[in-house]
Amino acid sequence: MAKNEKNQVSQANTNISGSNTQKDPDEWTTSDEPMTGAQKSYLKTLSDEANEEFDENLTKAEASRRIDELQHKTGRGLNNQ
């Protein structure tokens, strides 16, 4: 995945402390659609780094939540890392 794509995914999934600028994935109008290519690629990378199973059949909302979980587990993508 290109560095720019990683940054976009990371920025889209990083929760800004004390802010409500991030919309709940369950409220997305496209939440039930399959995850995007960028989400899939980044999630695969995070899953590998965390030694966690990768599920390629997640929805956009599920992928967003899983990315958040794995970022916290790996420390990747947090604080612009």
mmCIF file of the N, C-alpha and C atoms, coordinates in Angstrom:
data_MODEL
# 
_entry.id   MODEL 
# 
loop_
_atom_site.group_PDB 
_atom_site.id 
_atom_site.type_symbol 
_atom_site.label_atom_id 
_atom_site.label_alt_id 
_atom_site.label_comp_id 
_atom_site.label_asym_id 
_atom_site.label_entity_id 
_atom_site.label_seq_id 
_atom_site.pdbx_PDB_ins_code 
_atom_site.Cartn_x 
_atom_site.Cartn_y 
_atom_site.Cartn_z 
_atom_site.occupancy 
_atom_site.B_iso_or_equiv 
_atom_site.pdbx_formal_charge 
_atom_site.auth_seq_id 
_atom_site.auth_comp_id 
_atom_site.auth_asym_id 
_atom_site.auth_atom_id 
_atom_site.pdbx_PDB_model_num 
ATOM 1   N N  . MET A 1 1  ? 0.850   -1.166  0.000  1.00 0.00 ? 1  MET A N  1 
ATOM 2   C CA . MET A 1 1  ? 0.000   0.000   0.000  1.00 0.00 ? 1  MET A CA 1 
ATOM 3   C C  . MET A 1 1  ? 0.896   1.229   0.000  1.00 0.00 ? 1  MET A C  1 
ATOM 4   N N  . ALA A 1 2  ? 0.528   2.208   -0.770 1.00 0.00 ? 2  ALA A N  1 
ATOM 5   C CA . ALA A 1 2  ? 1.299   3.435   -0.841 1.00 0.00 ? 2  ALA A CA 1 
ATOM 6   C C  . ALA A 1 2  ? 1.210   4.188   0.480  1.00 0.00 ? 2  ALA A C  1 
ATOM 7   N N  . LYS A 1 3  ? 2.270   4.916   0.797  1.00 0.00 ? 3  LYS A N  1 
ATOM 8   C CA . LYS A 1 3  ? 2.312   5.649   2.061  1.00 0.00 ? 3  LYS A CA 1 
ATOM 9   C C  . LYS A 1 3  ? 1.131   6.613   2.177  1.00 0.00 ? 3  LYS A C  1 
ATOM 10  N N  . ASN A 1 4  ? 0.772   7.262   1.075  1.00 0.00 ? 4  ASN A N  1 
ATOM 11  C CA . ASN A 1 4  ? -0.349  8.200   1.098  1.00 0.00 ? 4  ASN A CA 1 
ATOM 12  C C  . ASN A 1 4  ? -1.652  7.493   1.450  1.00 0.00 ? 4  ASN A C  1 
ATOM 13  N N  . GLU A 1 5  ? -1.863  6.287   0.895  1.00 0.00 ? 5  GLU A N  1 
ATOM 14  C CA . GLU A 1 5  ? -3.070  5.520   1.213  1.00 0.00 ? 5  GLU A CA 1 
ATOM 15  C C  . GLU A 1 5  ? -3.089  5.156   2.693  1.00 0.00 ? 5  GLU A C  1 
ATOM 16  N N  . LYS A 1 6  ? -1.943  4.728   3.225  1.00 0.00 ? 6  LYS A N  1 
ATOM 17  C CA . LYS A 1 6  ? -1.866  4.381   4.645  1.00 0.00 ? 6  LYS A CA 1 
ATOM 18  C C  . LYS A 1 6  ? -2.230  5.582   5.504  1.00 0.00 ? 6  LYS A C  1 
ATOM 19  N N  . ASN A 1 7  ? -1.705  6.748   5.122  1.00 0.00 ? 7  ASN A N  1 
ATOM 20  C CA . ASN A 1 7  ? -2.008  7.952   5.885  1.00 0.00 ? 7  ASN A CA 1 
ATOM 21  C C  . ASN A 1 7  ? -3.490  8.280   5.836  1.00 0.00 ? 7  ASN A C  1 
ATOM 22  N N  . GLN A 1 8  ? -4.110  8.114   4.665  1.00 0.00 ? 8  GLN A N  1 
ATOM 23  C CA . GLN A 1 8  ? -5.537  8.391   4.538  1.00 0.00 ? 8  GLN A CA 1 
ATOM 24  C C  . GLN A 1 8  ? -6.347  7.435   5.401  1.00 0.00 ? 8  GLN A C  1 
ATOM 25  N N  . VAL A 1 9  ? -6.007  6.148   5.359  1.00 0.00 ? 9  VAL A N  1 
ATOM 26  C CA . VAL A 1 9  ? -6.723  5.164   6.172  1.00 0.00 ? 9  VAL A CA 1 
ATOM 27  C C  . VAL A 1 9  ? -6.501  5.461   7.643  1.00 0.00 ? 9  VAL A C  1 
ATOM 28  N N  . SER A 1 10 ? -5.254  5.746   7.997  1.00 0.00 ? 10 SER A N  1 
ATOM 29  C CA . SER A 1 10 ? -4.935  6.036   9.386  1.00 0.00 ? 10 SER A CA 1 
ATOM 30  C C  . SER A 1 10 ? -5.693  7.263   9.876  1.00 0.00 ? 10 SER A C  1 
ATOM 31  N N  . GLN A 1 11 ? -5.688  8.311   9.081  1.00 0.00 ? 11 GLN A N  1 
ATOM 32  C CA . GLN A 1 11 ? -6.381  9.530   9.472  1.00 0.00 ? 11 GLN A CA 1 
ATOM 33  C C  . GLN A 1 11 ? -7.878  9.296   9.573  1.00 0.00 ? 11 GLN A C  1 
ATOM 34  N N  . ALA A 1 12 ? -8.420  8.473   8.703  1.00 0.00 ? 12 ALA A N  1 
ATOM 35  C CA . ALA A 1 12 ? -9.852  8.190   8.726  1.00 0.00 ? 12 ALA A CA 1 
ATOM 36  C C  . ALA A 1 12 ? -10.237 7.376   9.951  1.00 0.00 ? 12 ALA A C  1 
ATOM 37  N N  . ASN A 1 13 ? -9.296  6.626   10.495 1.00 0.00 ? 13 ASN A N  1 
ATOM 38  C CA . ASN A 1 13 ? -9.609  5.727   11.598 1.00 0.00 ? 13 ASN A CA 1 
ATOM 39  C C  . ASN A 1 13 ? -9.047  6.159   12.945 1.00 0.00 ? 13 ASN A C  1 
ATOM 40  N N  . THR A 1 14 ? -8.271  7.225   12.969 1.00 0.00 ? 14 THR A N  1 
ATOM 41  C CA . THR A 1 14 ? -7.694  7.684   14.224 1.00 0.00 ? 14 THR A CA 1 
ATOM 42  C C  . THR A 1 14 ? -8.723  8.516   14.966 1.00 0.00 ? 14 THR A C  1 
ATOM 43  N N  . ASN A 1 15 ? -8.995  8.129   16.185 1.00 0.00 ? 15 ASN A N  1 
ATOM 44  C CA . ASN A 1 15 ? -9.966  8.852   16.999 1.00 0.00 ? 15 ASN A CA 1 
ATOM 45  C C  . ASN A 1 15 ? -9.274  10.045  17.635 1.00 0.00 ? 15 ASN A C  1 
ATOM 46  N N  . ILE A 1 16 ? -9.787  11.235  17.381 1.00 0.00 ? 16 ILE A N  1 
ATOM 47  C CA . ILE A 1 16 ? -9.221  12.450  17.939 1.00 0.00 ? 16 ILE A CA 1 
ATOM 48  C C  . ILE A 1 16 ? -9.775  12.612  19.348 1.00 0.00 ? 16 ILE A C  1 
ATOM 49  N N  . SER A 1 17 ? -8.885  12.553  20.319 1.00 0.00 ? 17 SER A N  1 
ATOM 50  C CA . SER A 1 17 ? -9.289  12.597  21.722 1.00 0.00 ? 17 SER A CA 1 
ATOM 51  C C  . SER A 1 17 ? -10.110 13.843  22.025 1.00 0.00 ? 17 SER A C  1 
ATOM 52  N N  . GLY A 1 18 ? -11.282 13.616  22.647 1.00 0.00 ? 18 GLY A N  1 
ATOM 53  C CA . GLY A 1 18 ? -12.122 14.725  23.039 1.00 0.00 ? 18 GLY A CA 1 
ATOM 54  C C  . GLY A 1 18 ? -12.881 15.371  21.901 1.00 0.00 ? 18 GLY A C  1 
ATOM 55  N N  . SER A 1 19 ? -12.900 14.746  20.746 1.00 0.00 ? 19 SER A N  1 
ATOM 56  C CA . SER A 1 19 ? -13.550 15.330  19.580 1.00 0.00 ? 19 SER A CA 1 
ATOM 57  C C  . SER A 1 19 ? -14.667 14.430  19.087 1.00 0.00 ? 19 SER A C  1 
ATOM 58  N N  . ASN A 1 20 ? -15.675 15.033  18.500 1.00 0.00 ? 20 ASN A N  1 
ATOM 59  C CA . ASN A 1 20 ? -16.737 14.239  17.895 1.00 0.00 ? 20 ASN A CA 1 
ATOM 60  C C  . ASN A 1 20 ? -16.682 14.344  16.378 1.00 0.00 ? 20 ASN A C  1 
ATOM 61  N N  . THR A 1 21 ? -15.494 14.634  15.832 1.00 0.00 ? 21 THR A N  1 
ATOM 62  C CA . THR A 1 21 ? -15.353 14.791  14.387 1.00 0.00 ? 21 THR A CA 1 
ATOM 63  C C  . THR A 1 21 ? -15.390 13.466  13.654 1.00 0.00 ? 21 THR A C  1 
ATOM 64  N N  . GLN A 1 22 ? -15.237 12.357  14.355 1.00 0.00 ? 22 GLN A N  1 
ATOM 65  C CA . GLN A 1 22 ? -15.280 11.049  13.722 1.00 0.00 ? 22 GLN A CA 1 
ATOM 66  C C  . GLN A 1 22 ? -16.687 10.490  13.847 1.00 0.00 ? 22 GLN A C  1 
ATOM 67  N N  . LYS A 1 23 ? -17.283 10.210  12.703 1.00 0.00 ? 23 LYS A N  1 
ATOM 68  C CA . LYS A 1 23 ? -18.635 9.658   12.691 1.00 0.00 ? 23 LYS A CA 1 
ATOM 69  C C  . LYS A 1 23 ? -18.579 8.168   12.986 1.00 0.00 ? 23 LYS A C  1 
ATOM 70  N N  . ASP A 1 24 ? -19.512 7.696   13.789 1.00 0.00 ? 24 ASP A N  1 
ATOM 71  C CA . ASP A 1 24 ? -19.610 6.277   14.119 1.00 0.00 ? 24 ASP A CA 1 
ATOM 72  C C  . ASP A 1 24 ? -19.797 5.475   12.835 1.00 0.00 ? 24 ASP A C  1 
ATOM 73  N N  . PRO A 1 25 ? -18.967 4.445   12.601 1.00 0.00 ? 25 PRO A N  1 
ATOM 74  C CA . PRO A 1 25 ? -19.097 3.641   11.381 1.00 0.00 ? 25 PRO A CA 1 
ATOM 75  C C  . PRO A 1 25 ? -20.499 3.078   11.163 1.00 0.00 ? 25 PRO A C  1 
ATOM 76  N N  . ASP A 1 26 ? -21.229 2.816   12.234 1.00 0.00 ? 26 ASP A N  1 
ATOM 77  C CA . ASP A 1 26 ? -22.589 2.302   12.080 1.00 0.00 ? 26 ASP A CA 1 
ATOM 78  C C  . ASP A 1 26 ? -23.527 3.340   11.473 1.00 0.00 ? 26 ASP A C  1 
ATOM 79  N N  . GLU A 1 27 ? -23.138 4.608   11.514 1.00 0.00 ? 27 GLU A N  1 
ATOM 80  C CA . GLU A 1 27 ? -23.962 5.673   10.956 1.00 0.00 ? 27 GLU A CA 1 
ATOM 81  C C  . GLU A 1 27 ? -23.599 6.005   9.511  1.00 0.00 ? 27 GLU A C  1 
ATOM 82  N N  . TRP A 1 28 ? -22.549 5.377   8.979  1.00 0.00 ? 28 TRP A N  1 
ATOM 83  C CA . TRP A 1 28 ? -22.172 5.617   7.590  1.00 0.00 ? 28 TRP A CA 1 
ATOM 84  C C  . TRP A 1 28 ? -23.269 5.093   6.678  1.00 0.00 ? 28 TRP A C  1 
ATOM 85  N N  . THR A 1 29 ? -23.565 5.813   5.617  1.00 0.00 ? 29 THR A N  1 
ATOM 86  C CA . THR A 1 29 ? -24.569 5.327   4.664  1.00 0.00 ? 29 THR A CA 1 
ATOM 87  C C  . THR A 1 29 ? -24.052 4.128   3.886  1.00 0.00 ? 29 THR A C  1 
ATOM 88  N N  . THR A 1 30 ? -22.745 3.953   3.848  1.00 0.00 ? 30 THR A N  1 
ATOM 89  C CA . THR A 1 30 ? -22.137 2.836   3.113  1.00 0.00 ? 30 THR A CA 1 
ATOM 90  C C  . THR A 1 30 ? -21.574 1.771   4.045  1.00 0.00 ? 30 THR A C  1 
ATOM 91  N N  . SER A 1 31 ? -22.000 1.767   5.296  1.00 0.00 ? 31 SER A N  1 
ATOM 92  C CA . SER A 1 31 ? -21.399 0.876   6.294  1.00 0.00 ? 31 SER A CA 1 
ATOM 93  C C  . SER A 1 31 ? -21.540 -0.604  5.964  1.00 0.00 ? 31 SER A C  1 
ATOM 94  N N  . ASP A 1 32 ? -22.581 -0.974  5.221  1.00 0.00 ? 32 ASP A N  1 
ATOM 95  C CA . ASP A 1 32 ? -22.800 -2.384  4.896  1.00 0.00 ? 32 ASP A CA 1 
ATOM 96  C C  . ASP A 1 32 ? -22.106 -2.831  3.615  1.00 0.00 ? 32 ASP A C  1 
ATOM 97  N N  . GLU A 1 33 ? -21.458 -1.906  2.921  1.00 0.00 ? 33 GLU A N  1 
ATOM 98  C CA . GLU A 1 33 ? -20.743 -2.264  1.696  1.00 0.00 ? 33 GLU A CA 1 
ATOM 99  C C  . GLU A 1 33 ? -19.439 -2.972  2.059  1.00 0.00 ? 33 GLU A C  1 
ATOM 100 N N  . PRO A 1 34 ? -18.901 -3.764  1.130  1.00 0.00 ? 34 PRO A N  1 
ATOM 101 C CA . PRO A 1 34 ? -17.609 -4.417  1.388  1.00 0.00 ? 34 PRO A CA 1 
ATOM 102 C C  . PRO A 1 34 ? -16.522 -3.375  1.653  1.00 0.00 ? 34 PRO A C  1 
ATOM 103 N N  . MET A 1 35 ? -15.532 -3.744  2.465  1.00 0.00 ? 35 MET A N  1 
ATOM 104 C CA . MET A 1 35 ? -14.445 -2.818  2.764  1.00 0.00 ? 35 MET A CA 1 
ATOM 105 C C  . MET A 1 35 ? -13.756 -2.380  1.480  1.00 0.00 ? 35 MET A C  1 
ATOM 106 N N  . THR A 1 36 ? -13.156 -1.215  1.539  1.00 0.00 ? 36 THR A N  1 
ATOM 107 C CA . THR A 1 36 ? -12.455 -0.670  0.382  1.00 0.00 ? 36 THR A CA 1 
ATOM 108 C C  . THR A 1 36 ? -11.126 -1.401  0.185  1.00 0.00 ? 36 THR A C  1 
ATOM 109 N N  . GLY A 1 37 ? -10.525 -1.203  -0.966 1.00 0.00 ? 37 GLY A N  1 
ATOM 110 C CA . GLY A 1 37 ? -9.217  -1.791  -1.234 1.00 0.00 ? 37 GLY A CA 1 
ATOM 111 C C  . GLY A 1 37 ? -8.165  -1.294  -0.261 1.00 0.00 ? 37 GLY A C  1 
ATOM 112 N N  . ALA A 1 38 ? -8.225  -0.003  0.068  1.00 0.00 ? 38 ALA A N  1 
ATOM 113 C CA . ALA A 1 38 ? -7.262  0.569   1.017  1.00 0.00 ? 38 ALA A CA 1 
ATOM 114 C C  . ALA A 1 38 ? -7.445  -0.040  2.401  1.00 0.00 ? 38 ALA A C  1 
ATOM 115 N N  . GLN A 1 39 ? -8.698  -0.192  2.828  1.00 0.00 ? 39 GLN A N  1 
ATOM 116 C CA . GLN A 1 39 ? -8.960  -0.819  4.127  1.00 0.00 ? 39 GLN A CA 1 
ATOM 117 C C  . GLN A 1 39 ? -8.444  -2.256  4.134  1.00 0.00 ? 39 GLN A C  1 
ATOM 118 N N  . LYS A 1 40 ? -8.718  -2.983  3.064  1.00 0.00 ? 40 LYS A N  1 
ATOM 119 C CA . LYS A 1 40 ? -8.326  -4.395  2.979  1.00 0.00 ? 40 LYS A CA 1 
ATOM 120 C C  . LYS A 1 40 ? -6.811  -4.541  3.080  1.00 0.00 ? 40 LYS A C  1 
ATOM 121 N N  . SER A 1 41 ? -6.094  -3.728  2.330  1.00 0.00 ? 41 SER A N  1 
ATOM 122 C CA . SER A 1 41 ? -4.637  -3.800  2.327  1.00 0.00 ? 41 SER A CA 1 
ATOM 123 C C  . SER A 1 41 ? -4.056  -3.440  3.697  1.00 0.00 ? 41 SER A C  1 
ATOM 124 N N  . TYR A 1 42 ? -4.545  -2.365  4.285  1.00 0.00 ? 42 TYR A N  1 
ATOM 125 C CA . TYR A 1 42 ? -4.037  -1.924  5.580  1.00 0.00 ? 42 TYR A CA 1 
ATOM 126 C C  . TYR A 1 42 ? -4.402  -2.920  6.674  1.00 0.00 ? 42 TYR A C  1 
ATOM 127 N N  . LEU A 1 43 ? -5.618  -3.443  6.612  1.00 0.00 ? 43 LEU A N  1 
ATOM 128 C CA . LEU A 1 43 ? -6.061  -4.424  7.600  1.00 0.00 ? 43 LEU A CA 1 
ATOM 129 C C  . LEU A 1 43 ? -5.236  -5.702  7.509  1.00 0.00 ? 43 LEU A C  1 
ATOM 130 N N  . LYS A 1 44 ? -4.883  -6.115  6.307  1.00 0.00 ? 44 LYS A N  1 
ATOM 131 C CA . LYS A 1 44 ? -4.035  -7.298  6.116  1.00 0.00 ? 44 LYS A CA 1 
ATOM 132 C C  . LYS A 1 44 ? -2.669  -7.057  6.765  1.00 0.00 ? 44 LYS A C  1 
ATOM 133 N N  . THR A 1 45 ? -2.108  -5.877  6.533  1.00 0.00 ? 45 THR A N  1 
ATOM 134 C CA . THR A 1 45 ? -0.814  -5.531  7.128  1.00 0.00 ? 45 THR A CA 1 
ATOM 135 C C  . THR A 1 45 ? -0.890  -5.537  8.652  1.00 0.00 ? 45 THR A C  1 
ATOM 136 N N  . LEU A 1 46 ? -1.920  -4.890  9.200  1.00 0.00 ? 46 LEU A N  1 
ATOM 137 C CA . LEU A 1 46 ? -2.080  -4.854  10.657 1.00 0.00 ? 46 LEU A CA 1 
ATOM 138 C C  . LEU A 1 46 ? -2.300  -6.246  11.234 1.00 0.00 ? 46 LEU A C  1 
ATOM 139 N N  . SER A 1 47 ? -3.115  -7.054  10.560 1.00 0.00 ? 47 SER A N  1 
ATOM 140 C CA . SER A 1 47 ? -3.389  -8.419  11.029 1.00 0.00 ? 47 SER A CA 1 
ATOM 141 C C  . SER A 1 47 ? -2.108  -9.234  11.083 1.00 0.00 ? 47 SER A C  1 
ATOM 142 N N  . ASP A 1 48 ? -1.297  -9.116  10.039 1.00 0.00 ? 48 ASP A N  1 
ATOM 143 C CA . ASP A 1 48 ? -0.023  -9.840  10.006 1.00 0.00 ? 48 ASP A CA 1 
ATOM 144 C C  . ASP A 1 48 ? 0.883   -9.400  11.154 1.00 0.00 ? 48 ASP A C  1 
ATOM 145 N N  . GLU A 1 49 ? 0.988   -8.089  11.364 1.00 0.00 ? 49 GLU A N  1 
ATOM 146 C CA . GLU A 1 49 ? 1.858   -7.570  12.420 1.00 0.00 ? 49 GLU A CA 1 
ATOM 147 C C  . GLU A 1 49 ? 1.380   -7.973  13.813 1.00 0.00 ? 49 GLU A C  1 
ATOM 148 N N  . ALA A 1 50 ? 0.066   -8.101  13.970 1.00 0.00 ? 50 ALA A N  1 
ATOM 149 C CA . ALA A 1 50 ? -0.503  -8.448  15.276 1.00 0.00 ? 50 ALA A CA 1 
ATOM 150 C C  . ALA A 1 50 ? -0.669  -9.952  15.451 1.00 0.00 ? 50 ALA A C  1 
ATOM 151 N N  . ASN A 1 51 ? -0.265  -10.723 14.435 1.00 0.00 ? 51 ASN A N  1 
ATOM 152 C CA . ASN A 1 51 ? -0.462  -12.176 14.451 1.00 0.00 ? 51 ASN A CA 1 
ATOM 153 C C  . ASN A 1 51 ? -1.923  -12.536 14.711 1.00 0.00 ? 51 ASN A C  1 
ATOM 154 N N  . GLU A 1 52 ? -2.814  -11.808 14.041 1.00 0.00 ? 52 GLU A N  1 
ATOM 155 C CA . GLU A 1 52 ? -4.256  -12.010 14.155 1.00 0.00 ? 52 GLU A CA 1 
ATOM 156 C C  . GLU A 1 52 ? -4.793  -12.504 12.818 1.00 0.00 ? 52 GLU A C  1 
ATOM 157 N N  . GLU A 1 53 ? -5.903  -13.213 12.884 1.00 0.00 ? 53 GLU A N  1 
ATOM 158 C CA . GLU A 1 53 ? -6.541  -13.710 11.670 1.00 0.00 ? 53 GLU A CA 1 
ATOM 159 C C  . GLU A 1 53 ? -7.079  -12.539 10.851 1.00 0.00 ? 53 GLU A C  1 
ATOM 160 N N  . PHE A 1 54 ? -6.926  -12.630 9.522  1.00 0.00 ? 54 PHE A N  1 
ATOM 161 C CA . PHE A 1 54 ? -7.432  -11.607 8.611  1.00 0.00 ? 54 PHE A CA 1 
ATOM 162 C C  . PHE A 1 54 ? -8.721  -12.104 7.980  1.00 0.00 ? 54 PHE A C  1 
ATOM 163 N N  . ASP A 1 55 ? -9.789  -11.331 8.107  1.00 0.00 ? 55 ASP A N  1 
ATOM 164 C CA . ASP A 1 55 ? -11.085 -11.666 7.515  1.00 0.00 ? 55 ASP A CA 1 
ATOM 165 C C  . ASP A 1 55 ? -11.316 -10.734 6.335  1.00 0.00 ? 55 ASP A C  1 
ATOM 166 N N  . GLU A 1 56 ? -11.239 -11.276 5.132  1.00 0.00 ? 56 GLU A N  1 
ATOM 167 C CA . GLU A 1 56 ? -11.371 -10.439 3.938  1.00 0.00 ? 56 GLU A CA 1 
ATOM 168 C C  . GLU A 1 56 ? -12.817 -10.130 3.576  1.00 0.00 ? 56 GLU A C  1 
ATOM 169 N N  . ASN A 1 57 ? -13.772 -10.596 4.363  1.00 0.00 ? 57 ASN A N  1 
ATOM 170 C CA . ASN A 1 57 ? -15.188 -10.399 4.049  1.00 0.00 ? 57 ASN A CA 1 
ATOM 171 C C  . ASN A 1 57 ? -15.876 -9.376  4.944  1.00 0.00 ? 57 ASN A C  1 
ATOM 172 N N  . LEU A 1 58 ? -15.116 -8.493  5.570  1.00 0.00 ? 58 LEU A N  1 
ATOM 173 C CA . LEU A 1 58 ? -15.708 -7.488  6.447  1.00 0.00 ? 58 LEU A CA 1 
ATOM 174 C C  . LEU A 1 58 ? -16.364 -6.363  5.643  1.00 0.00 ? 58 LEU A C  1 
ATOM 175 N N  . THR A 1 59 ? -17.337 -5.715  6.269  1.00 0.00 ? 59 THR A N  1 
ATOM 176 C CA . THR A 1 59 ? -17.938 -4.520  5.679  1.00 0.00 ? 59 THR A CA 1 
ATOM 177 C C  . THR A 1 59 ? -17.030 -3.327  5.974  1.00 0.00 ? 59 THR A C  1 
ATOM 178 N N  . LYS A 1 60 ? -17.352 -2.191  5.375  1.00 0.00 ? 60 LYS A N  1 
ATOM 179 C CA . LYS A 1 60 ? -16.574 -0.979  5.640  1.00 0.00 ? 60 LYS A CA 1 
ATOM 180 C C  . LYS A 1 60 ? -16.569 -0.634  7.126  1.00 0.00 ? 60 LYS A C  1 
ATOM 181 N N  . ALA A 1 61 ? -17.726 -0.715  7.756  1.00 0.00 ? 61 ALA A N  1 
ATOM 182 C CA . ALA A 1 61 ? -17.822 -0.372  9.179  1.00 0.00 ? 61 ALA A CA 1 
ATOM 183 C C  . ALA A 1 61 ? -17.052 -1.369  10.035 1.00 0.00 ? 61 ALA A C  1 
ATOM 184 N N  . GLU A 1 62 ? -17.203 -2.657  9.746  1.00 0.00 ? 62 GLU A N  1 
ATOM 185 C CA . GLU A 1 62 ? -16.484 -3.683  10.509 1.00 0.00 ? 62 GLU A CA 1 
ATOM 186 C C  . GLU A 1 62 ? -14.980 -3.523  10.336 1.00 0.00 ? 62 GLU A C  1 
ATOM 187 N N  . ALA A 1 63 ? -14.547 -3.237  9.109  1.00 0.00 ? 63 ALA A N  1 
ATOM 188 C CA . ALA A 1 63 ? -13.119 -3.057  8.840  1.00 0.00 ? 63 ALA A CA 1 
ATOM 189 C C  . ALA A 1 63 ? -12.577 -1.851  9.603  1.00 0.00 ? 63 ALA A C  1 
ATOM 190 N N  . SER A 1 64 ? -13.346 -0.777  9.647  1.00 0.00 ? 64 SER A N  1 
ATOM 191 C CA . SER A 1 64 ? -12.915 0.415   10.372 1.00 0.00 ? 64 SER A CA 1 
ATOM 192 C C  . SER A 1 64 ? -12.711 0.112   11.848 1.00 0.00 ? 64 SER A C  1 
ATOM 193 N N  . ARG A 1 65 ? -13.662 -0.590  12.445 1.00 0.00 ? 65 ARG A N  1 
ATOM 194 C CA . ARG A 1 65 ? -13.537 -0.952  13.863 1.00 0.00 ? 65 ARG A CA 1 
ATOM 195 C C  . ARG A 1 65 ? -12.351 -1.894  14.087 1.00 0.00 ? 65 ARG A C  1 
ATOM 196 N N  . ARG A 1 66 ? -12.153 -2.851  13.182 1.00 0.00 ? 66 ARG A N  1 
ATOM 197 C CA . ARG A 1 66 ? -11.047 -3.810  13.315 1.00 0.00 ? 66 ARG A CA 1 
ATOM 198 C C  . ARG A 1 66 ? -9.705  -3.095  13.169 1.00 0.00 ? 66 ARG A C  1 
ATOM 199 N N  . ILE A 1 67 ? -9.629  -2.151  12.251 1.00 0.00 ? 67 ILE A N  1 
ATOM 200 C CA . ILE A 1 67 ? -8.404  -1.367  12.093 1.00 0.00 ? 67 ILE A CA 1 
ATOM 201 C C  . ILE A 1 67 ? -8.098  -0.624  13.388 1.00 0.00 ? 67 ILE A C  1 
ATOM 202 N N  . ASP A 1 68 ? -9.103  -0.001  13.983 1.00 0.00 ? 68 ASP A N  1 
ATOM 203 C CA . ASP A 1 68 ? -8.901  0.690   15.264 1.00 0.00 ? 68 ASP A CA 1 
ATOM 204 C C  . ASP A 1 68 ? -8.350  -0.265  16.318 1.00 0.00 ? 68 ASP A C  1 
ATOM 205 N N  . GLU A 1 69 ? -8.958  -1.451  16.422 1.00 0.00 ? 69 GLU A N  1 
ATOM 206 C CA . GLU A 1 69 ? -8.513  -2.448  17.408 1.00 0.00 ? 69 GLU A CA 1 
ATOM 207 C C  . GLU A 1 69 ? -7.055  -2.825  17.188 1.00 0.00 ? 69 GLU A C  1 
ATOM 208 N N  . LEU A 1 70 ? -6.711  -3.126  15.935 1.00 0.00 ? 70 LEU A N  1 
ATOM 209 C CA . LEU A 1 70 ? -5.357  -3.588  15.640 1.00 0.00 ? 70 LEU A CA 1 
ATOM 210 C C  . LEU A 1 70 ? -4.335  -2.461  15.738 1.00 0.00 ? 70 LEU A C  1 
ATOM 211 N N  . GLN A 1 71 ? -4.738  -1.235  15.453 1.00 0.00 ? 71 GLN A N  1 
ATOM 212 C CA . GLN A 1 71 ? -3.821  -0.110  15.644 1.00 0.00 ? 71 GLN A CA 1 
ATOM 213 C C  . GLN A 1 71 ? -3.461  0.022   17.120 1.00 0.00 ? 71 GLN A C  1 
ATOM 214 N N  . HIS A 1 72 ? -4.436  -0.151  17.981 1.00 0.00 ? 72 HIS A N  1 
ATOM 215 C CA . HIS A 1 72 ? -4.151  -0.076  19.417 1.00 0.00 ? 72 HIS A CA 1 
ATOM 216 C C  . HIS A 1 72 ? -3.275  -1.240  19.860 1.00 0.00 ? 72 HIS A C  1 
ATOM 217 N N  . LYS A 1 73 ? -3.503  -2.404  19.290 1.00 0.00 ? 73 LYS A N  1 
ATOM 218 C CA . LYS A 1 73 ? -2.706  -3.574  19.663 1.00 0.00 ? 73 LYS A CA 1 
ATOM 219 C C  . LYS A 1 73 ? -1.260  -3.437  19.194 1.00 0.00 ? 73 LYS A C  1 
ATOM 220 N N  . THR A 1 74 ? -1.066  -2.933  17.968 1.00 0.00 ? 74 THR A N  1 
ATOM 221 C CA . THR A 1 74 ? 0.272   -2.858  17.394 1.00 0.00 ? 74 THR A CA 1 
ATOM 222 C C  . THR A 1 74 ? 0.961   -1.522  17.629 1.00 0.00 ? 74 THR A C  1 
ATOM 223 N N  . GLY A 1 75 ? 0.184   -0.488  17.947 1.00 0.00 ? 75 GLY A N  1 
ATOM 224 C CA . GLY A 1 75 ? 0.753   0.850   18.071 1.00 0.00 ? 75 GLY A CA 1 
ATOM 225 C C  . GLY A 1 75 ? 0.941   1.524   16.728 1.00 0.00 ? 75 GLY A C  1 
ATOM 226 N N  . ARG A 1 76 ? 0.613   0.835   15.667 1.00 0.00 ? 76 ARG A N  1 
ATOM 227 C CA . ARG A 1 76 ? 0.794   1.369   14.318 1.00 0.00 ? 76 ARG A CA 1 
ATOM 228 C C  . ARG A 1 76 ? -0.349  2.320   13.985 1.00 0.00 ? 76 ARG A C  1 
ATOM 229 N N  . GLY A 1 77 ? -0.010  3.451   13.370 1.00 0.00 ? 77 GLY A N  1 
ATOM 230 C CA . GLY A 1 77 ? -1.027  4.394   12.946 1.00 0.00 ? 77 GLY A CA 1 
ATOM 231 C C  . GLY A 1 77 ? -1.479  5.340   14.035 1.00 0.00 ? 77 GLY A C  1 
ATOM 232 N N  . LEU A 1 78 ? -1.047  5.100   15.255 1.00 0.00 ? 78 LEU A N  1 
ATOM 233 C CA . LEU A 1 78 ? -1.403  5.990   16.352 1.00 0.00 ? 78 LEU A CA 1 
ATOM 234 C C  . LEU A 1 78 ? -0.336  7.066   16.483 1.00 0.00 ? 78 LEU A C  1 
ATOM 235 N N  . ASN A 1 79 ? -0.755  8.265   16.785 1.00 0.00 ? 79 ASN A N  1 
ATOM 236 C CA . ASN A 1 79 ? 0.182   9.391   16.925 1.00 0.00 ? 79 ASN A CA 1 
ATOM 237 C C  . ASN A 1 79 ? 1.066   9.551   15.701 1.00 0.00 ? 79 ASN A C  1 
ATOM 238 N N  . ASN A 1 80 ? 0.449   9.359   14.510 1.00 0.00 ? 80 ASN A N  1 
ATOM 239 C CA . ASN A 1 80 ? 1.126   9.534   13.219 1.00 0.00 ? 80 ASN A CA 1 
ATOM 240 C C  . ASN A 1 80 ? 2.324   8.619   13.027 1.00 0.00 ? 80 ASN A C  1 
ATOM 241 N N  . GLN A 1 81 ? 2.291   7.427   13.600 1.00 0.00 ? 81 GLN A N  1 
ATOM 242 C CA . GLN A 1 81 ? 3.387   6.465   13.413 1.00 0.00 ? 81 GLN A CA 1 
ATOM 243 C C  . GLN A 1 81 ? 3.116   5.602   12.214 1.00 0.00 ? 81 GLN A C  1 
# 
